[in-house]
Amino acid sequence: MITSKQYDTLMRLSDEKETTLKNLYHGSGDLSDRAIDFVEASQEFERFVLSITEDKSTDTDGWVKWSPGLCPVALDTVVDVTFDSGACSRDRAESFKWMCVLDGKTIVAYRIVRN
């Protein structure tokens, strides 16, 4: 069950996504800018849906189990990731291939780095 605040956010993001889609097909200005706006609105919507529906089993150190998919956090968020090879890395989320399934390079867990 989601809260009323989560529902309101979901509806706002859904409306923004729909608006950018209409603008993509019928808007004026540069097509690539309109396409980027739509992709960004879609990703923000999908990340929010994941955040309220996904079972985020975390351990005591804040690690979240991960399966390949859309980046689960804002792209400028600094995260630690663990790969299926056992290696770890720290960087901004945009630096990682979240959907990638390659031997040794598939993300299997992440945690947000808090300052």
C-alpha positions in Angstrom: 0.0 0.0 0.0 1.3 3.5 -0.9 0.8 6.6 1.1 -1.2 9.6 -0.1 2.0 11.6 -0.6 3.5 8.8 -2.7 0.2 8.7 -4.7 0.4 12.4 -5.3 4.0 12.2 -6.4 3.1 9.3 -8.7 0.3 11.3 -10.3 2.5 14.4 -10.8 5.3 12.3 -12.4 2.8 10.6 -14.6 1.4 13.9 -15.8 4.9 15.2 -16.4 5.7 12.1 -18.5 2.5 12.5 -20.5 3.1 16.2 -21.1 6.7 15.5 -22.4 5.4 12.8 -24.6 2.8 15.1 -26.2 5.5 17.8 -26.6 7.8 15.2 -28.2 5.3 14.7 -31.0 3.6 18.0 -31.2 5.9 20.6 -29.6 8.2 23.1 -31.2 11.9 23.5 -30.8 14.7 21.1 -31.2 13.6 17.5 -31.5 16.6 16.1 -29.6 15.9 18.4 -26.6 12.2 17.3 -26.6 13.3 13.6 -26.7 15.7 14.1 -23.9 13.0 15.7 -21.8 10.7 12.7 -22.4 13.4 10.2 -21.6 14.3 12.0 -18.4 10.7 12.2 -17.3 10.2 8.5 -18.1 13.2 7.5 -16.1 12.2 9.7 -13.1 8.8 8.1 -13.2 10.2 4.5 -13.4 12.7 5.2 -10.6 9.9 6.4 -8.3 7.7 3.4 -9.1 10.6 1.1 -8.3 11.3 3.0 -5.1 7.8 2.4 -3.8 7.2 -1.1 -5.1 10.5 -2.9 -5.0 11.5 -5.0 -2.0 14.7 -3.4 -1.0 16.3 -5.9 1.3 19.1 -4.1 3.0 21.7 -5.4 5.4 23.0 -3.5 8.4 25.6 -1.6 6.3 22.9 -0.3 3.9 23.6 -2.6 1.0 20.6 -3.2 -1.3 20.5 -6.4 -3.4 20.3 -5.6 -7.1 19.3 -7.2 -10.3 20.0 -5.5 -13.7 17.5 -2.8 -14.5 17.1 1.0 -14.6 19.4 2.9 -12.3 17.5 3.0 -8.9 18.8 6.4 -7.7 19.3 9.8 -9.1 22.2 9.8 -11.6 24.3 12.3 -9.6 24.1 10.2 -6.4 27.4 8.8 -5.2 27.1 5.0 -4.6 29.2 2.0 -3.7 28.5 -1.0 -5.9 29.5 -4.6 -5.7 29.9 -6.6 -8.9 29.3 -10.3 -9.4 33.1 -10.8 -9.5 33.2 -9.6 -5.9 34.9 -6.3 -6.8 33.6 -3.0 -5.4 33.6 0.5 -6.7 32.5 4.0 -5.7 31.4 6.7 -8.1 28.3 8.7 -9.3 25.5 6.4 -10.3 25.7 7.6 -13.9 29.2 6.0 -14.1 27.8 2.5 -13.9 26.0 0.2 -16.3 23.0 -0.7 -14.3 21.3 -2.8 -17.0 24.5 -4.6 -18.0 24.8 -8.4 -17.6 28.4 -9.2 -18.2 30.5 -11.7 -16.4 32.3 -9.9 -13.6 30.7 -6.5 -14.4 27.1 -7.1 -13.3 26.1 -5.0 -10.3 24.7 -7.3 -7.6 24.4 -4.8 -4.7 24.6 -1.1 -4.1 24.4 1.4 -1.3 24.1 5.2 -1.2 27.2 7.0 0.1 26.1 9.4 2.8 28.4 12.4 3.6 
